[in-house]
Amino acid sequence: MKRISILFLSFFIIEMIFMPTLYGQSTGDYQSAASGNWGDLATWQTWNGSAWVAATSIPDSTSSALVTVLSPHNVTVAATIGVRNVLVNAGASVTVSGGTVILYIALEGMTVNGILTLSGNVPTAAPFSITKTTGTLIIGNGGVVNYNQSGASTSDKGALPTATWQTGSTLNVNSTGGIAATGWNAGGGQNFYNINWNCLL
């Protein structure tokens, strides 16, 4: 009888360990399959109820399905898109290429526990590279935002997205446009946790 009890206890422990892996997702959820462009099908997999399979559509703001960017993948936003319910895991990254490219965050929002990079000469006026519509941008504990500026004058300074910067989050401001381009045209009126300010003269 004692052996049977131990056996059942062992099965119970194993089930508790693996249950989040087996049942932690819902049908239609997305996860990254590899590094690549957000708009490429090869970047994504979807959960069909029993397994992760190749995606037949890209995640966007039309679906409330959870979208998880897995470590060590880097997903690049190379064309304007709306998203919702996005989780960037620690060790994973999302790069918005700046310029006229805009990532709209809607409804359930976006949580960054990994890295979010805004690169290039990001927009100086709304809509910015990262723009919240109805969603919230959260930079989690250990989450990093790299704000890379390439403008060469004060008029080229980009705008920083408003976010909830949790304890342990970090903002890296990297200006390659000289001291005149350092800073931002909007987004400075918020509470940060860690800030690293780098300016290449």
N, CA and C atoms as an extended XYZ file, in Angstrom:
603
Properties=species:S:1:pos:R:3:atomname:S:1:resname:S:1:resid:I:1 pbc="F F F"
N         0.828       -1.197        0.000 N   MET     1
C         0.000        0.000        0.000 CA  MET     1
C         0.867        1.254        0.000 C   MET     1
N         1.963        1.187        0.771 N   LYS     2
C         2.865        2.332        0.856 CA  LYS     2
C         3.482        2.621       -0.495 C   LYS     2
N         3.855        1.529       -1.246 N   ARG     3
C         4.445        1.707       -2.565 CA  ARG     3
C         3.448        2.348       -3.531 C   ARG     3
N         2.182        1.957       -3.453 N   ILE     4
C         1.152        2.524       -4.323 CA  ILE     4
C         0.991        4.009       -4.037 C   ILE     4
N         0.998        4.375       -2.751 N   SER     5
C         0.861        5.784       -2.376 CA  SER     5
C         2.024        6.602       -2.912 C   SER     5
N         3.220        6.070       -2.808 N   ILE     6
C         4.405        6.769       -3.311 CA  ILE     6
C         4.329        6.915       -4.817 C   ILE     6
N         3.822        5.842       -5.501 N   LEU     7
C         3.701        5.887       -6.954 CA  LEU     7
C         2.712        6.973       -7.382 C   LEU     7
N         1.545        7.029       -6.725 N   PHE     8
C         0.563        8.062       -7.046 CA  PHE     8
C         1.105        9.463       -6.757 C   PHE     8
N         1.841        9.587       -5.658 N   LEU     9
C         2.437       10.871       -5.313 CA  LEU     9
C         3.444       11.299       -6.375 C   LEU     9
N         4.215       10.340       -6.888 N   SER    10
C         5.199       10.637       -7.931 CA  SER    10
C         4.506       11.121       -9.200 C   SER    10
N         3.416       10.434       -9.596 N   PHE    11
C         2.663       10.852      -10.784 CA  PHE    11
C         2.078       12.256      -10.598 C   PHE    11
N         1.614       12.533       -9.386 N   PHE    12
C         1.030       13.846       -9.111 CA  PHE    12
C         2.074       14.952       -9.243 C   PHE    12
N         3.259       14.711       -8.711 N   ILE    13
C         4.344       15.696       -8.778 CA  ILE    13
C         4.758       15.934      -10.222 C   ILE    13
N         4.882       14.845      -10.991 N   ILE    14
C         5.266       14.976      -12.410 CA  ILE    14
C         4.216       15.773      -13.170 C   ILE    14
N         2.929       15.506      -12.888 N   GLU    15
C         1.851       16.235      -13.572 CA  GLU    15
C         1.898       17.711      -13.231 C   GLU    15
N         2.175       18.041      -11.961 N   MET    16
C         2.227       19.440      -11.559 CA  MET    16
C         3.389       20.157      -12.226 C   MET    16
N         4.502       19.458      -12.435 N   ILE    17
C         5.668       20.066      -13.079 CA  ILE    17
C         5.388       20.363      -14.534 C   ILE    17
N         4.762       19.438      -15.240 N   PHE    18
C         4.576       19.571      -16.675 CA  PHE    18
C         3.247       20.205      -17.080 C   PHE    18
N         2.336       20.400      -16.145 N   MET    19
C         1.031       20.954      -16.493 CA  MET    19
C         1.123       22.326      -17.139 C   MET    19
N         1.971       23.272      -16.637 N   PRO    20
C         2.044       24.569      -17.313 CA  PRO    20
C         2.496       24.454      -18.756 C   PRO    20
N         3.371       23.480      -19.027 N   THR    21
C         3.851       23.303      -20.394 CA  THR    21
C         2.757       22.751      -21.288 C   THR    21
N         1.957       21.830      -20.723 N   LEU    22
C         0.937       21.174      -21.520 CA  LEU    22
C        -0.310       22.023      -21.682 C   LEU    22
N        -0.647       22.782      -20.629 N   TYR    23
C        -1.928       23.475      -20.638 CA  TYR    23
C        -1.791       24.988      -20.445 C   TYR    23
N        -0.618       25.541      -20.620 N   GLY    24
C        -0.393       26.953      -20.375 CA  GLY    24
C        -0.760       27.839      -21.531 C   GLY    24
N        -1.278       27.294      -22.612 N   GLN    25
C        -1.631       28.092      -23.770 CA  GLN    25
C        -3.041       27.740      -24.230 C   GLN    25
N        -3.596       28.644      -25.026 N   SER    26
C        -4.938       28.449      -25.561 CA  SER    26
C        -4.864       28.306      -27.072 C   SER    26
N        -5.848       27.628      -27.638 N   THR    27
C        -5.898       27.464      -29.089 CA  THR    27
C        -5.872       28.830      -29.768 C   THR    27
N        -4.981       28.971      -30.738 N   GLY    28
C        -4.842       30.227      -31.457 CA  GLY    28
C        -3.726       31.111      -30.968 C   GLY    28
N        -3.128       30.782      -29.803 N   ASP    29
C        -1.999       31.567      -29.308 CA  ASP    29
C        -0.817       31.461      -30.260 C   ASP    29
N         0.037       32.480      -30.231 N   TYR    30
C         1.231       32.518      -31.068 CA  TYR    30
C         2.487       32.464      -30.212 C   TYR    30
N         3.544       31.904      -30.770 N   GLN    31
C         4.874       32.049      -30.208 CA  GLN    31
C         5.863       32.162      -31.371 C   GLN    31
N         6.989       32.826      -31.111 N   SER    32
C         7.989       32.955      -32.161 CA  SER    32
C         8.633       31.603      -32.431 C   SER    32
N         8.868       31.329      -33.709 N   ALA    33
C         9.528       30.090      -34.115 CA  ALA    33
C        11.006       30.328      -34.401 C   ALA    33
N        11.353       31.575      -34.711 N   ALA    34
C        12.725       31.936      -35.051 CA  ALA    34
C        12.820       33.449      -35.077 C   ALA    34
N        14.023       33.967      -35.166 N   SER    35
C        14.204       35.397      -35.390 CA  SER    35
C        13.759       35.725      -36.805 C   SER    35
N        13.216       36.928      -36.996 N   GLY    36
C        12.762       37.322      -38.323 CA  GLY    36
C        11.856       38.522      -38.259 C   GLY    36
N        11.266       38.869      -39.383 N   ASN    37
C        10.345       40.001      -39.454 CA  ASN    37
C         8.981       39.617      -38.881 C   ASN    37
N         8.358       40.563      -38.205 N   TRP    38
C         7.024       40.317      -37.631 CA  TRP    38
C         6.052       39.866      -38.711 C   TRP    38
N         6.148       40.439      -39.894 N   GLY    39
C         5.206       40.157      -40.962 CA  GLY    39
C         5.466       38.896      -41.752 C   GLY    39
N         6.481       38.102      -41.382 N   ASP    40
C         6.785       36.856      -42.086 CA  ASP    40
C         6.152       35.671      -41.354 C   ASP    40
N         5.442       34.834      -42.076 N   LEU    41
C         4.817       33.660      -41.460 CA  LEU    41
C         5.834       32.742      -40.795 C   LEU    41
N         7.030       32.650      -41.388 N   ALA    42
C         8.050       31.744      -40.851 CA  ALA    42
C         8.505       32.144      -39.452 C   ALA    42
N         8.207       33.361      -39.043 N   THR    43
C         8.610       33.823      -37.709 CA  THR    43
C         7.728       33.233      -36.622 C   THR    43
N         6.536       32.728      -36.988 N   TRP    44
C         5.532       32.391      -35.982 CA  TRP    44
C         5.052       30.937      -36.033 C   TRP    44
N         4.625       30.469      -34.867 N   GLN    45
C         3.895       29.217      -34.712 CA  GLN    45
C         2.594       29.522      -33.971 C   GLN    45
N         1.589       28.668      -34.155 N   THR    46
C         0.343       28.794      -33.398 CA  THR    46
C         0.027       27.475      -32.701 C   THR    46
N        -0.696       27.583      -31.592 N   TRP    47
C        -1.113       26.416      -30.822 CA  TRP    47
C        -2.465       25.949      -31.341 C   TRP    47
N        -2.524       24.702      -31.839 N   ASN    48
C        -3.763       24.189      -32.434 CA  ASN    48
C        -4.626       23.400      -31.455 C   ASN    48
N        -4.236       23.443      -30.195 N   GLY    49
C        -4.974       22.715      -29.159 CA  GLY    49
C        -4.209       21.547      -28.616 C   GLY    49
N        -3.216       21.066      -29.384 N   SER    50
C        -2.415       19.933      -28.902 CA  SER    50
C        -0.932       20.073      -29.249 C   SER    50
N        -0.594       20.971      -30.183 N   ALA    51
C         0.808       21.121      -30.580 CA  ALA    51
C         1.029       22.493      -31.213 C   ALA    51
N         2.286       22.923      -31.216 N   TRP    52
C         2.667       24.136      -31.921 CA  TRP    52
C         2.913       23.796      -33.382 C   TRP    52
N         2.251       24.533      -34.268 N   VAL    53
C         2.347       24.269      -35.709 CA  VAL    53
C         2.672       25.572      -36.427 C   VAL    53
N         3.090       25.461      -37.681 N   ALA    54
C         3.416       26.642      -38.481 CA  ALA    54
C         2.198       27.552      -38.593 C   ALA    54
N         2.414       28.852      -38.425 N   ALA    55
C         1.321       29.810      -38.486 CA  ALA    55
C         0.835       30.002      -39.916 C   ALA    55
N        -0.453       30.247      -40.064 N   THR    56
C        -1.029       30.534      -41.376 CA  THR    56
C        -1.405       32.005      -41.505 C   THR    56
N        -1.227       32.757      -40.427 N   SER    57
C        -1.429       34.203      -40.438 CA  SER    57
C        -0.511       34.812      -39.389 C   SER    57
N        -0.236       36.096      -39.519 N   ILE    58
C         0.638       36.742      -38.548 CA  ILE    58
C        -0.203       37.337      -37.423 C   ILE    58
N         0.358       37.447      -36.219 N   PRO    59
C        -0.399       38.052      -35.123 CA  PRO    59
C        -0.552       39.555      -35.324 C   PRO    59
N        -1.773       40.056      -35.107 N   ASP    60
C        -2.028       41.488      -35.207 CA  ASP    60
C        -3.145       41.848      -34.237 C   ASP    60
N        -3.641       43.061      -34.330 N   SER    61
C        -4.605       43.548      -33.344 CA  SER    61
C        -6.024       43.031      -33.562 C   SER    61
N        -6.246       42.201      -34.579 N   THR    62
C        -7.582       41.654      -34.800 CA  THR    62
C        -7.870       40.456      -33.909 C   THR    62
N        -6.834       39.899      -33.281 N   SER    63
C        -7.003       38.717      -32.443 CA  SER    63
C        -6.506       38.998      -31.038 C   SER    63
N        -7.216       38.480      -30.029 N   SER    64
C        -6.805       38.646      -28.632 CA  SER    64
C        -5.877       37.527      -28.175 C   SER    64
N        -5.468       36.651      -29.083 N   ALA    65
C        -4.586       35.539      -28.733 CA  ALA    65
C        -3.272       36.057      -28.154 C   ALA    65
N        -2.729       35.336      -27.175 N   LEU    66
C        -1.447       35.705      -26.581 CA  LEU    66
C        -0.331       35.507      -27.604 C   LEU    66
N         0.526       36.499      -27.718 N   VAL    67
C         1.678       36.445      -28.627 CA  VAL    67
C         2.937       36.509      -27.779 C   VAL    67
N         3.742       35.443      -27.793 N   THR    68
C         4.949       35.385      -26.973 CA  THR    68
C         6.183       35.331      -27.856 C   THR    68
N         7.105       36.257      -27.616 N   VAL    69
C         8.402       36.219      -28.284 CA  VAL    69
C         9.355       35.488      -27.358 C   VAL    69
N         9.869       34.360      -27.830 N   LEU    70
C        10.691       33.479      -27.011 CA  LEU    70
C        12.167       33.823      -27.129 C   LEU    70
N        12.906       33.554      -26.066 N   SER    71
C        14.363       33.683      -26.091 CA  SER    71
C        14.955       32.557      -26.925 C   SER    71
N        15.964       32.805      -27.768 N   PRO    72
C        16.717       34.053      -27.939 CA  PRO    72
C        16.284       34.834      -29.181 C   PRO    72
N        15.032       34.739      -29.580 N   HIS    73
C        14.590       35.304      -30.856 CA  HIS    73
C        14.528       36.826      -30.828 C   HIS    73
N        14.835       37.438      -31.971 N   ASN    74
C        14.656       38.869      -32.183 CA  ASN    74
C        13.673       39.047      -33.336 C   ASN    74
N        12.543       39.675      -33.049 N   VAL    75
C        11.519       39.919      -34.067 CA  VAL    75
C        11.567       41.396      -34.449 C   VAL    75
N        11.731       41.659      -35.740 N   THR    76
C        11.872       43.023      -36.236 CA  THR    76
C        10.558       43.510      -36.847 C   THR    76
N        10.120       44.675      -36.402 N   VAL    77
C         8.928       45.304      -36.978 CA  VAL    77
C         9.401       46.198      -38.112 C   VAL    77
N         9.228       45.738      -39.344 N   ALA    78
C         9.724       46.449      -40.523 CA  ALA    78
C         8.617       47.134      -41.301 C   ALA    78
N         7.365       46.953      -40.858 N   ALA    79
C         6.221       47.602      -41.494 CA  ALA    79
C         5.199       47.919      -40.411 C   ALA    79
N         4.497       49.011      -40.554 N   THR    80
C         3.528       49.442      -39.547 CA  THR    80
C         2.485       48.354      -39.299 C   THR    80
N         2.208       48.094      -38.012 N   ILE    81
C         1.252       47.049      -37.651 CA  ILE    81
C         0.674       47.353      -36.283 C   ILE    81
N        -0.548       46.884      -36.044 N   GLY    82
C        -1.156       46.960      -34.732 CA  GLY    82
C        -1.074       45.605      -34.051 C   GLY    82
N        -0.763       45.590      -32.746 N   VAL    83
C        -0.644       44.334      -31.999 CA  VAL    83
C        -1.352       44.477      -30.660 C   VAL    83
N        -1.608       43.347      -30.046 N   ARG    84
C        -2.215       43.338      -28.718 CA  ARG    84
C        -1.837       42.041      -28.007 C   ARG    84
N        -1.832       42.087      -26.680 N   ASN    85
C        -1.568       40.895      -25.867 CA  ASN    85
C        -0.219       40.266      -26.216 C   ASN    85
N         0.831       41.087      -26.181 N   VAL    86
C         2.184       40.644      -26.545 CA  VAL    86
C         3.048       40.519      -25.298 C   VAL    86
N         3.785       39.425      -25.201 N   LEU    87
C         4.735       39.203      -24.119 CA  LEU    87
C         6.107       38.932      -24.719 C   LEU    87
N         7.083       39.779      -24.377 N   VAL    88
C         8.458       39.585      -24.820 CA  VAL    88
C         9.227       38.998      -23.646 C   VAL    88
N         9.581       37.724      -23.746 N   ASN    89
C        10.238       37.037      -22.641 CA  ASN    89
C        11.648       37.556      -22.406 C   ASN    89
N        12.161       37.326      -21.200 N   ALA    90
C        13.559       37.632      -20.900 CA  ALA    90
C        14.440       36.874      -21.885 C   ALA    90
N        15.424       37.571      -22.441 N   GLY    91
C        16.310       36.953      -23.428 CA  GLY    91
C        15.812       37.099      -24.851 C   GLY    91
N        14.579       37.561      -25.032 N   ALA    92
C        14.013       37.798      -26.364 CA  ALA    92
C        14.004       39.294      -26.643 C   ALA    92
N        13.789       39.674      -27.900 N   SER    93
C        13.791       41.093      -28.230 CA  SER    93
C        12.872       41.398      -29.400 C   SER    93
N        12.372       42.636      -29.409 N   VAL    94
C        11.602       43.178      -30.518 CA  VAL    94
C        12.290       44.466      -30.945 C   VAL    94
N        12.544       44.605      -32.247 N   THR    95
C        13.203       45.791      -32.776 CA  THR    95
C        12.259       46.502      -33.730 C   THR    95
N        11.995       47.772      -33.453 N   VAL    96
C        11.186       48.610      -34.343 CA  VAL    96
C        12.159       49.480      -35.119 C   VAL    96
N        12.089       49.411      -36.434 N   SER    97
C        13.142       49.998      -37.257 CA  SER    97
C        13.085       51.508      -37.384 C   SER    97
N        12.084       52.150      -36.797 N   GLY    98
C        12.040       53.601      -36.795 CA  GLY    98
C        11.583       54.170      -38.126 C   GLY    98
N        11.925       55.438      -38.367 N   GLY    99
C        11.478       56.082      -39.587 CA  GLY    99
C         9.968       56.179      -39.620 C   GLY    99
N         9.353       55.685      -40.664 N   THR   100
C         7.890       55.754      -40.785 CA  THR   100
C         7.207       54.503      -40.237 C   THR   100
N         7.974       53.564      -39.703 N   VAL   101
C         7.400       52.324      -39.176 CA  VAL   101
C         6.820       52.568      -37.785 C   VAL   101
N         5.580       52.118      -37.587 N   ILE   102
C         4.901       52.355      -36.318 CA  ILE   102
C         4.344       51.040      -35.783 C   ILE   102
N         4.549       50.791      -34.496 N   LEU   103
C         3.966       49.647      -33.804 CA  LEU   103
C         2.860       50.180      -32.907 C   LEU   103
N         1.607       49.917      -33.278 N   TYR   104
C         0.461       50.343      -32.490 CA  TYR   104
C         0.133       49.273      -31.454 C   TYR   104
N        -0.016       49.679      -30.205 N   ILE   105
C        -0.309       48.735      -29.125 CA  ILE   105
C        -1.749       48.942      -28.677 C   ILE   105
N        -2.554       47.895      -28.778 N   ALA   106
C        -3.980       48.004      -28.476 CA  ALA   106
C        -4.392       47.066      -27.341 C   ALA   106
N        -5.516       47.368      -26.751 N   LEU   107
C        -6.259       46.507      -25.819 CA  LEU   107
C        -5.391       45.878      -24.741 C   LEU   107
N        -5.108       44.566      -24.814 N   GLU   108
C        -4.386       43.918      -23.708 CA  GLU   108
C        -2.965       44.425      -23.544 C   GLU   108
N        -2.426       45.108      -24.553 N   GLY   109
C        -1.135       45.764      -24.401 CA  GLY   109
C         0.063       44.888      -24.703 C   GLY   109
N         1.227       45.352      -24.227 N   MET   110
C         2.503       44.686      -24.502 CA  MET   110
C         3.382       44.767      -23.252 C   MET   110
N         3.925       43.633      -22.849 N   THR   111
C         4.831       43.579      -21.708 CA  THR   111
C         6.204       43.129      -22.183 C   THR   111
N         7.216       43.915      -21.831 N   VAL   112
C         8.588       43.630      -22.265 CA  VAL   112
C         9.416       43.216      -21.053 C   VAL   112
N         9.734       41.928      -20.976 N   ASN   113
C        10.658       41.426      -19.958 CA  ASN   113
C        12.038       41.184      -20.554 C   ASN   113
N        12.136       41.335      -21.873 N   GLY   114
C        13.402       41.206      -22.581 CA  GLY   114
C        13.875       42.567      -23.045 C   GLY   114
N        14.013       42.740      -24.367 N   ILE   115
C        14.552       43.985      -24.915 CA  ILE   115
C        13.621       44.533      -26.000 C   ILE   115
N        13.368       45.830      -25.938 N   LEU   116
C        12.653       46.554      -26.980 CA  LEU   116
C        13.604       47.608      -27.519 C   LEU   116
N        13.894       47.560      -28.817 N   THR   117
C        14.832       48.505      -29.419 CA  THR   117
C        14.118       49.375      -30.443 C   THR   117
N        14.264       50.689      -30.288 N   LEU   118
C        13.776       51.651      -31.268 CA  LEU   118
C        15.005       52.181      -31.986 C   LEU   118
N        15.162       51.820      -33.244 N   SER   119
C        16.391       52.163      -33.949 CA  SER   119
C        16.111       53.105      -35.103 C   SER   119
N        17.159       53.808      -35.535 N   GLY   120
C        17.031       54.728      -36.648 CA  GLY   120
C        16.554       56.094      -36.199 C   GLY   120
N        16.173       56.914      -37.142 N   ASN   121
C        15.678       58.253      -36.851 CA  ASN   121
C        14.187       58.160      -36.559 C   ASN   121
N        13.864       57.904      -35.306 N   VAL   122
C        12.479       57.630      -34.927 CA  VAL   122
C        11.630       58.890      -35.065 C   VAL   122
N        10.308       58.753      -35.245 N   PRO   123
C         9.446       59.916      -35.457 CA  PRO   123
C         9.526       60.927      -34.318 C   PRO   123
N         9.489       62.209      -34.671 N   THR   124
C         9.573       63.281      -33.678 CA  THR   124
C         8.210       63.740      -33.200 C   THR   124
N         7.171       63.348      -33.891 N   ALA   125
C         5.815       63.768      -33.518 CA  ALA   125
C         4.869       62.587      -33.665 C   ALA   125
N         3.739       62.665      -32.974 N   ALA   126
C         2.764       61.575      -33.021 CA  ALA   126
C         2.238       61.384      -34.451 C   ALA   126
N         2.007       60.135      -34.891 N   PRO   127
C         2.261       58.902      -34.135 CA  PRO   127
C         3.744       58.544      -34.111 C   PRO   127
N         4.204       58.081      -32.948 N   PHE   128
C         5.604       57.745      -32.759 CA  PHE   128
C         5.872       56.300      -33.164 C   PHE   128
N         7.130       55.877      -33.055 N   SER   129
C         7.488       54.495      -33.417 CA  SER   129
C         6.660       53.478      -32.636 C   SER   129
N         6.488       53.729      -31.338 N   ILE   130
C         5.619       52.911      -30.496 CA  ILE   130
C         4.480       53.808      -30.043 C   ILE   130
N         3.261       53.484      -30.409 N   THR   131
C         2.113       54.318      -30.069 CA  THR   131
C         1.028       53.460      -29.433 C   THR   131
N         0.585       53.865      -28.244 N   LYS   132
C        -0.494       53.152      -27.577 CA  LYS   132
C        -1.827       53.700      -28.069 C   LYS   132
N        -2.708       52.813      -28.420 N   THR   133
C        -4.065       53.231      -28.773 CA  THR   133
C        -4.963       52.970      -27.571 C   THR   133
N        -5.283       51.715      -27.318 N   THR   134
C        -6.096       51.377      -26.141 CA  THR   134
C        -5.337       50.472      -25.185 C   THR   134
N        -4.091       50.138      -25.500 N   GLY   135
C        -3.315       49.210      -24.687 CA  GLY   135
C        -2.279       49.909      -23.840 C   GLY   135
N        -1.629       49.143      -22.979 N   THR   136
C        -0.597       49.641      -22.073 CA  THR   136
C         0.735       48.990      -22.404 C   THR   136
N         1.789       49.784      -22.426 N   LEU   137
C         3.144       49.263      -22.606 CA  LEU   137
C         3.790       49.162      -21.237 C   LEU   137
N         4.201       47.946      -20.869 N   ILE   138
C         4.831       47.703      -19.568 CA  ILE   138
C         6.254       47.215      -19.797 C   ILE   138
N         7.211       47.877      -19.164 N   ILE   139
C         8.597       47.418      -19.177 CA  ILE   139
C         8.841       46.755      -17.824 C   ILE   139
N         8.959       45.430      -17.842 N   GLY   140
C         9.017       44.665      -16.603 CA  GLY   140
C        10.365       44.712      -15.915 C   GLY   140
N        10.446       44.086      -14.760 N   ASN   141
C        11.692       43.978      -14.013 CA  ASN   141
C        12.714       43.224      -14.859 C   ASN   141
N        13.820       43.873      -15.196 N   GLY   142
C        14.812       43.271      -16.083 CA  GLY   142
C        14.603       43.631      -17.541 C   GLY   142
N        13.450       44.241      -17.860 N   GLY   143
C        13.181       44.671      -19.227 CA  GLY   143
C        14.027       45.882      -19.608 C   GLY   143
N        14.411       45.950      -20.878 N   VAL   144
C        15.297       47.011      -21.363 CA  VAL   144
C        14.708       47.646      -22.614 C   VAL   144
N        14.746       48.971      -22.675 N   VAL   145
C        14.402       49.697      -23.893 CA  VAL   145
C        15.662       50.391      -24.392 C   VAL   145
N        16.081       50.044      -25.609 N   ASN   146
C        17.194       50.725      -26.257 CA  ASN   146
C        16.627       51.768      -27.199 C   ASN   146
N        16.902       53.016      -26.905 N   TYR   147
C        16.363       54.130      -27.681 CA  TYR   147
C        17.517       54.721      -28.491 C   TYR   147
N        17.679       54.234      -29.718 N   ASN   148
C        18.839       54.585      -30.533 CA  ASN   148
C        18.496       55.725      -31.491 C   ASN   148
N        19.114       56.870      -31.298 N   GLN   149
C        18.821       58.047      -32.091 CA  GLN   149
C        19.934       58.291      -33.111 C   GLN   149
N        19.547       58.599      -34.326 N   SER   150
C        20.538       58.880      -35.360 CA  SER   150
C        20.411       60.289      -35.926 C   SER   150
N        19.486       61.085      -35.388 N   GLY   151
C        19.302       62.450      -35.860 CA  GLY   151
C        20.509       63.320      -35.549 C   GLY   151
N        20.703       64.377      -36.323 N   ALA   152
C        21.874       65.241      -36.157 CA  ALA   152
C        21.530       66.624      -35.627 C   ALA   152
N        20.277       66.876      -35.259 N   SER   153
C        19.897       68.188      -34.757 CA  SER   153
C        18.749       68.045      -33.779 C   SER   153
N        18.437       69.145      -33.079 N   THR   154
C        17.350       69.093      -32.102 CA  THR   154
C        16.015       68.770      -32.762 C   THR   154
N        15.843       69.182      -34.013 N   SER   155
C        14.579       68.914      -34.706 CA  SER   155
C        14.435       67.445      -35.075 C   SER   155
N        15.545       66.693      -35.027 N   ASP   156
C        15.515       65.266      -35.361 CA  ASP   156
C        15.293       64.386      -34.148 C   ASP   156
N        15.252       64.976      -32.956 N   LYS   157
C        15.096       64.160      -31.759 CA  LYS   157
C        13.783       63.397      -31.802 C   LYS   157
N        13.847       62.141      -31.508 N   GLY   158
C        12.652       61.318      -31.531 CA  GLY   158
C        11.815       61.495      -30.288 C   GLY   158
N        10.751       60.716      -30.176 N   ALA   159
C         9.854       60.780      -29.029 CA  ALA   159
C         9.803       59.420      -28.360 C   ALA   159
N         9.871       59.415      -27.053 N   LEU   160
C         9.894       58.184      -26.273 CA  LEU   160
C         8.474       57.761      -25.927 C   LEU   160
N         8.134       56.485      -26.111 N   PRO   161
C         6.775       56.047      -25.775 CA  PRO   161
C         6.521       56.080      -24.278 C   PRO   161
N         5.321       56.478      -23.894 N   THR   162
C         4.929       56.442      -22.492 CA  THR   162
C         4.691       54.993      -22.084 C   THR   162
N         5.248       54.608      -20.956 N   ALA   163
C         5.144       53.221      -20.504 CA  ALA   163
C         5.075       53.172      -18.990 C   ALA   163
N         4.739       52.012      -18.458 N   THR   164
C         4.867       51.735      -17.040 CA  THR   164
C         6.227       51.082      -16.846 C   THR   164
N         7.137       51.788      -16.204 N   TRP   165
C         8.509       51.320      -16.021 CA  TRP   165
C         8.608       50.694      -14.635 C   TRP   165
N         8.607       49.375      -14.576 N   GLN   166
C         8.593       48.690      -13.290 CA  GLN   166
C         9.974       48.678      -12.649 C   GLN   166
N         9.997       48.359      -11.373 N   THR   167
C        11.259       48.242      -10.647 CA  THR   167
C        12.193       47.282      -11.378 C   THR   167
N        13.439       47.734      -11.612 N   GLY   168
C        14.408       46.890      -12.306 CA  GLY   168
C        14.437       47.075      -13.803 C   GLY   168
N        13.565       47.930      -14.349 N   SER   169
C        13.574       48.195      -15.787 CA  SER   169
C        14.659       49.217      -16.127 C   SER   169
N        15.059       49.248      -17.405 N   THR   170
C        16.160       50.128      -17.816 CA  THR   170
C        15.863       50.774      -19.154 C   THR   170
N        16.159       52.066      -19.255 N   LEU   171
C        16.115       52.801      -20.506 CA  LEU   171
C        17.543       53.162      -20.897 C   LEU   171
N        17.965       52.735      -22.089 N   ASN   172
C        19.262       53.118      -22.640 CA  ASN   172
C        19.042       54.117      -23.774 C   ASN   172
N        19.507       55.343      -23.596 N   VAL   173
C        19.426       56.355      -24.649 CA  VAL   173
C        20.788       56.411      -25.331 C   VAL   173
N        20.823       56.075      -26.614 N   ASN   174
C        22.074       56.033      -27.371 CA  ASN   174
C        21.972       56.991      -28.550 C   ASN   174
N        22.674       58.116      -28.478 N   SER   175
C        22.614       59.110      -29.542 CA  SER   175
C        23.884       59.054      -30.386 C   SER   175
N        23.704       58.782      -31.678 N   THR   176
C        24.833       58.821      -32.609 CA  THR   176
C        24.808       60.105      -33.425 C   THR   176
N        23.850       60.977      -33.128 N   GLY   177
C        23.705       62.219      -33.877 CA  GLY   177
C        24.354       63.403      -33.208 C   GLY   177
N        25.094       63.168      -32.141 N   GLY   178
C        25.738       64.262      -31.433 CA  GLY   178
C        24.880       64.793      -30.312 C   GLY   178
N        25.452       65.696      -29.532 N   ILE   179
C        24.798       66.176      -28.319 CA  ILE   179
C        23.497       66.909      -28.620 C   ILE   179
N        23.399       67.570      -29.796 N   ALA   180
C        22.189       68.309      -30.133 CA  ALA   180
C        20.986       67.393      -30.313 C   ALA   180
N        21.241       66.145      -30.663 N   ALA   181
C        20.147       65.207      -30.926 CA  ALA   181
C        19.782       64.371      -29.711 C   ALA   181
N        20.526       64.563      -28.604 N   THR   182
C        20.272       63.745      -27.432 CA  THR   182
C        19.004       64.196      -26.718 C   THR   182
N        18.187       63.250      -26.327 N   GLY   183
C        16.952       63.549      -25.618 CA  GLY   183
C        15.751       63.040      -26.390 C   GLY   183
N        14.588       63.643      -26.150 N   TRP   184
C        13.403       63.265      -26.896 CA  TRP   184
C        12.441       64.446      -26.940 C   TRP   184
N        11.627       64.475      -27.959 N   ASN   185
C        10.656       65.551      -28.117 CA  ASN   185
C         9.423       65.341      -27.266 C   ASN   185
N         9.165       64.121      -26.871 N   ALA   186
C         8.013       63.818      -26.020 CA  ALA   186
C         8.333       62.554      -25.233 C   ALA   186
N         7.618       62.339      -24.150 N   GLY   187
C         7.794       61.121      -23.371 CA  GLY   187
C         8.693       61.269      -22.166 C   GLY   187
N         9.243       62.462      -21.943 N   GLY   188
C        10.131       62.644      -20.802 CA  GLY   188
C         9.402       62.786      -19.487 C   GLY   188
N         8.112       63.114      -19.539 N   GLY   189
C         7.356       63.337      -18.316 CA  GLY   189
C         6.770       62.070      -17.739 C   GLY   189
N         7.637       61.094      -17.455 N   GLN   190
C         7.182       59.853      -16.849 CA  GLN   190
C         8.242       59.358      -15.880 C   GLN   190
N         7.870       58.420      -15.027 N   ASN   191
C         8.797       57.912      -14.017 CA  ASN   191
C         9.549       56.703      -14.547 C   ASN   191
N        10.892       56.790      -14.518 N   PHE   192
C        11.749       55.697      -14.957 CA  PHE   192
C        12.381       55.031      -13.735 C   PHE   192
N        13.039       53.888      -13.972 N   TYR   193
C        13.765       53.237      -12.883 CA  TYR   193
C        15.266       53.409      -13.085 C   TYR   193
N        15.834       52.803      -14.124 N   ASN   194
C        17.237       53.003      -14.474 CA  ASN   194
C        17.320       53.712      -15.815 C   ASN   194
N        18.230       54.691      -15.939 N   ILE   195
C        18.499       55.344      -17.218 CA  ILE   195
C        20.004       55.373      -17.458 C   ILE   195
N        20.411       54.914      -18.643 N   ASN   196
C        21.795       55.060      -19.099 CA  ASN   196
C        21.777       55.998      -20.305 C   ASN   196
N        22.553       57.070      -20.235 N   TRP   197
C        22.514       58.106      -21.270 CA  TRP   197
C        23.868       58.153      -21.978 C   TRP   197
N        23.893       57.736      -23.225 N   ASN   198
C        25.137       57.685      -23.981 CA  ASN   198
C        25.048       58.600      -25.197 C   ASN   198
N        26.075       59.440      -25.364 N   CYS   199
C        26.072       60.367      -26.490 CA  CYS   199
C        27.411       60.291      -27.200 C   CYS   199
N        27.379       59.968      -28.513 N   LEU   200
C        28.586       59.941      -29.313 CA  LEU   200
C        28.752       61.299      -29.981 C   LEU   200
N        29.773       62.053      -29.555 N   LEU   201
C        29.976       63.406      -30.072 CA  LEU   201
C        30.624       63.379      -31.440 C   LEU   201
